Amino acid sequence: KEHELMASVKEYENTSARIIEHYKKCTGQTESTIKKYLLPPEDVWLTPKEAIKYGLADEIVEFY
């Protein structure tokens, strides 16, 4: 049904907006940076250094 599809689209849009706002608050990155490097259409795998660069991690902990 069309109304169910539209409700799903609206839910997706609202969830995406909340995720982006959370990332902005926690990382200090702009919305465009978040969309381009952290939440593009394809999966993203970051190195520890990249995670620090984008504000997703504070430090790299080495275990020996």
SVG drawing of the C-alpha trace seen along z (x, -y; Angstrom):
<svg xmlns="http://www.w3.org/2000/svg" viewBox="-2 -21 55 30">
<polyline fill="none" stroke="black" stroke-width="0.4" points="0.0,0.0 1.2,-3.5 0.7,-4.9 2.8,-2.2 5.6,-2.9 5.4,-6.6 5.5,-5.9 8.6,-3.8 10.3,-6.6 9.4,-9.2 10.8,-6.9 14.0,-6.4 14.4,-10.2 13.8,-10.9 16.2,-8.2 18.9,-9.5 18.5,-13.0 18.9,-11.9 22.0,-9.9 23.6,-12.8 22.8,-15.2 24.3,-12.7 27.5,-12.4 27.7,-16.2 27.4,-16.6 29.9,-13.8 32.5,-14.3 32.4,-18.0 32.3,-17.2 30.0,-19.0 27.0,-17.3 28.6,-17.2 31.7,-15.5 29.6,-13.0 27.6,-12.1 30.6,-11.9 33.0,-10.0 31.1,-8.3 27.6,-7.6 27.9,-7.2 25.6,-4.7 28.3,-1.9 29.8,-0.4 32.7,-2.3 35.7,-0.7 38.0,-3.1 41.5,-2.5 42.2,-3.5 43.9,-6.7 40.9,-7.6 38.6,-7.0 40.6,-9.5 40.7,-12.0 36.9,-12.0 36.3,-12.2 35.0,-8.7 37.8,-7.7 40.0,-9.5 43.1,-7.3 44.6,-4.1 45.3,-1.6 48.0,0.9 47.9,4.3 50.9,6.6"/>
</svg>
